[in-house]
Amino acid sequence: MMKRRTPRSSRRERRRVPGMAVAGITAMVSGVSIFTNSYGVHAVSSPAVYTTAKNLVATAVLAAVALAGKRRSLRRGSLLANYATPAVVAESSTRARPASPVGRATLWGRRLAFVYVGVVGGGLAFVLFFNGLAQSEPASAAFWRDTLVLWVALLAVPLLGERLRWWSVAAIALLIGGEVTFTGGVGTLGAHRGEMLVLASTVLWAIEVVVAKKLLANVAPSTLAVVRMGAGAVTLVVYLSAIGSFAALSALDALQWRWALLTGALLAMYVATWMTALSRASALDVTSVLVASVVMTWLLQVLVGTSTPTLGSGGLVLIALGVGLVAWSGLAHRPTTRGVREAT
């Protein structure tokens, strides 16, 4: 009796790294990136110039990787299978015949979503965040940034249809409680202009998570990563030109560009893994796991001697418990069937 062969797509599905595991990699990359940026940002006088430089590097890295992947697929003769996502097929068929009003509305909605991810998520939110970071206390800014999980929870339930189960509520409570404990208590949190700029950027990024999650149902993570950083880099260059700081970008010296290359490469890795994780797991779970980046940053600070264990460090235990609860729920309640196949 002949053995039944497993379809190639099923074998690829089994080999695919789970979204929660990719989110863990993203959290580690984020922790290293935050630690590295704490040094690199001091190498450039303007936070906006520094951000633009490293985002340009990240765009170049992501574009080079995507181009290399496309060439490899061309050599294998499987370009259509790997890159012709449902969105591409739908758009090509739309060109062949007059689009219906509903089809045109969907197409324009997708375009606006791309604009938001690129211009706002990859550009304006970075401007708000780094300007706010320069005007606020690091601990307070870190707390407001990590409230991202709370805003995503408020948006993902009604807009993405994600369920807020008891373990999700418990995990969010542990994560937020851990952040408050780690930063020294509620009394240390500021609500000044700098902190509010960080909070505004966090809310914009939370909206981007929801928009990106919807786009990733039909768009490859690598494509969305390039769009996000490419359009964002253009937005940042326009912003520098508008405030008269473009000359400062072109005047960066070799040391400053080395910092931009290092942090830009980390940013490219972060965006690539983040988009991949978001395409394979729920937005709420991925965002919850990302809070673990503060643990990685703290460990690196302890290693170099810039931080020491204190009573507030117990908050990291709460954060680790919250992330562990999310990871457990993601594995224990992993769906057996997939409603929509992701584009890879």
N, C-alpha and C positions, 0 to 999 in steps of 0.2 A: 504494500500500500504506500503510495507516494505521500511524502510529508508536505503538508500545506505550507506554502511560502507566506511569510508575513509581509504585508505591503511595506514599501520603502518609507512611506509617510509615517506609518505606525512605529517603525524602528527609530526614525528621527524623533518622534514624540517621546519615546522612552529615554533616549539619550539626552534630551533637552534638560538643562539644569532648572530645577524648580524656581519659581519667582521669589520665594522667601529666601532661598540660598543666595540668589543674585542680589537681593536687597541687603543681605548681610555683608556682601562684598562692597556694595555701595556705601554702607555705613562706615566700614573700615577706611575706604578711600576718602570719604568725607572727613573723618577724624584726622587723617594724615594731612589732608588739604587745609583744614582749619589751622592746624598747628603750623604748617609751612607758611600759610598766608600771614600769620601773626608776625613773622619775620619779614616776608617779602613786601608787605604793605608799607613798611618803614623805609624801604629802599627808594620809593618814589614819593615825591612831595604831595601829589594830588591823587586821592583815592580813585577819582574818575579815570585819570590817565592810566593808573595801574590796572584797574579793572578792564579797560579797553584793550590794553596790551595783552593781558593773559587770555581774554576772550578771543582775540584774534588768533592767538596761538592754538587755543582749543578748537576753533573753527578749522584751521589748517590741518590739525591732526585728524579730526573726525572726517573731513573731506578726503584726506589721503587714504584713510582706512576704507572708507566706502568705495572709493575708486579702485583700490586694490581688490576688494571683494567682487566688484562688478567685472573686472578683467578676468579674475579667476573663474567666475561663472561663465563668461564668454568662451574661455578655453575649454570648459567642460560641456559647452553646448546646452546649458540649462538655464539660460538667462530668464526665459519666460517663467519657469517653475519657481525660481528664487526671488524674482523681483516684480513679476506682474501680479501685484496684490489685487484683491477684489476692487479696491478703489480705482486702480489704474484701468482694469478691464471695464469697469462701469463708465469711466470717463471716456475711454476710447469708443465704446459703443454709443455713448451720447453724441460724440462728434459725427457718427455715421448717419444719425437721423435727428430731426428736430426735437429738442428737449421739451418735455412737458413742463408746465408751471411748477409742479412739485419737484421735478428733477432739477430745474434751474435754482429753486430755493435751496435744495440740498447742496448743490454745488457751491452756491454763494456762502452758505453756512459753513461748509468745509473750508473755503478760502478765508473767511473771517476767523475761523478757529486757528488756522495756520498763522495768520497775522498776529493773533493774540499771543500764541506760544512764542513766536519769534521776536516781535517788537516789544511786547510787555514782559513776558516771562524771561526772555533772553537779553533784554536791553534795559527798559525803564525800571524794572524791579531791582536790577543790580545797582543802578544809580541811586535809588532810594536807600537800599541796604547799606552800601559802603559810605554814603554821606551820613547816614544815621549812625553807623558804627564809629565814624570819626568824631561824633558829637556826644557819645554816650559811654557809660561804663561797660566794659566788656561782659561782666557777669549778667547785668541787666539786659543788654542787647542779646546775649545768648539765650536767655529765657524767652524773650519775646519771639525770637526766631524759631525756637522749638515749640511754640504754641501752634506750629503748622499742623500738627496732628489733630488738634482740636478743631481748627477751621475746616480741615479736610473732612472730618467726621460730620460736621454740620452741613457740608455741601454734598458729600458722597451719598448720604442716605436718601435725600429727596431727588437728586439729579442723576445718580448712577444706579439707584435701586439697591445699594449695598445694605446689608442687615447689620444693625448695631446690637449684637448679642451681649450677654452678661460679661463674657470674658473680654470683649472689646471695651466695654465701659470700665471694667476693673483695670485693664491694661492702661487705658488713658489716664485713670486716676493715679496709678503707680508712676507713670511717666511724668505727669505734671507735678505730682507730689515730690518726686525725686529731683526734678529741676528746681523747685522752690527750696528744698532742703539744701541742695548743692550750692545754690547761689547765696545762701545765708538767711533765707526767710523772706516773707512777703515784705517786711519793712525795708529791705535793701533794694527792692525793685523800683525803678524810676518811671515816671510818665512824662518826661520832658520831650523837647522837640526831637532829639536824636532817637530816643526809644520809640517815639510814635512813627518816625520814618522807617525804622526797622519793622515795626508792627504792620505798617502799610505795605511794605514789600512782602511780608509774610502772607498777608491776605491775598495779594496779587498772585503769589506763587501757589497758594491753595486753589485759587480759581484755575490756574494753569494746570494743576494736577488733574482736575476734573475734565478740562478741555482735552488735555493730552490723552487721558484714558479713553475718551470717546474716539479720538482720532486713531488710536492704536488698534482699534478693531479692524481697520482697513489699511493702515499704513505701517510699513516696516519701522521698527524702533531706530534703526540706523538712519533712515531717511528723516524721521522727525528730529533726531538729535542734530543732524546737519542743518536742517531748517531753523531750529531753535537758536543755535549758536551763530549761524551765518547771518540771519536777519537781525539777531541781537547785536552782533558786532557792528553791522552797518548802522544800526540805531545809535550805538555808543559813539561811533565816529561822527555822526551828524550832531550828536549832543555836544561833543568836544568842540566841533566847529562853531556851534551856536554860542558857546560860552567863551570862545576865543582861546581854547587850550589845545588846539590841534598841534600847534608848533611844539608843545611840550612832549607830545607823543613821538614826534619824529626826532626829538633831541635826546631821547633816552640813550644812556651809554651802555657799554658792554655788560657791566655788572647788573644793571637794571633789567636788561633783556634776558640775562641768565635766570633771574628770578621769575620773569614773565614766562620763560620757556618751561621752567619746572612747575610752577603753579598752573600754567595753561595745560600742560600734559595731564596733571592730576584732575583738572576740571573736565577735560575731554573724557577721561576714564569714568569720572563720576556721572556725567550726563549719559554716556553710552550704557553703563550698567543700570542707571536709574530708569531710563526708558525701557530697557529690556525687562527689568523687574516689574515695572508698571504694566507691561503688556501681558505678564504671566500670573499676576496676583492682584488682589483687590487694592484699590488706592489707599484705603484705610490701613491695611496691614503693612504695605510698603512704607508708608509715611511713619507708622509707629516704629518700625525697625530702624529707620534712619535716626531716631533719637539716640540710638546707641553710639553715634559718632562722638558724643561728648565724653564717653568712657574712653574711647581710643585717644582722643586729644589729651585727656587728663593723664593717661598712662605715659604718653610721650613726654609730657611736661615733667612728670615725676622722674623719668629716666634722665632728662637733661638737667634736673635740679631746679627748675623754675617753679615747681609746685611740690607741696608735701601733704601727706594724708592728714586730714583734720576731721572734726566732728561732722562738718558739712559733707565730707566725702561719703558719708553713709547714704546720701541721696543717690549716689551711683549704684548702690545695691538695689534701691527701689527701681531705678531705671532698668537695671539688668533683669530684675524680676518681671517688669512690664514687658520688655522685649521677649523674654523667655515665654511669657504667657501668650504673646502674639504668635511666636514661632510654633508653640504647641497647638494652638487653635488652627493655624494654617496647615499643619500636617495631619492633625486628628480629624479635621472636618474638610479635607480636600475633596472637591467634587469629583465624582467618578466619570462624568461626561462633561464635555465642553460645549457651551452653547454656540460660541462663535470662535472659529479658529483664528488664532493670531497670525499676523503677517510677519514672516521672518525672512 
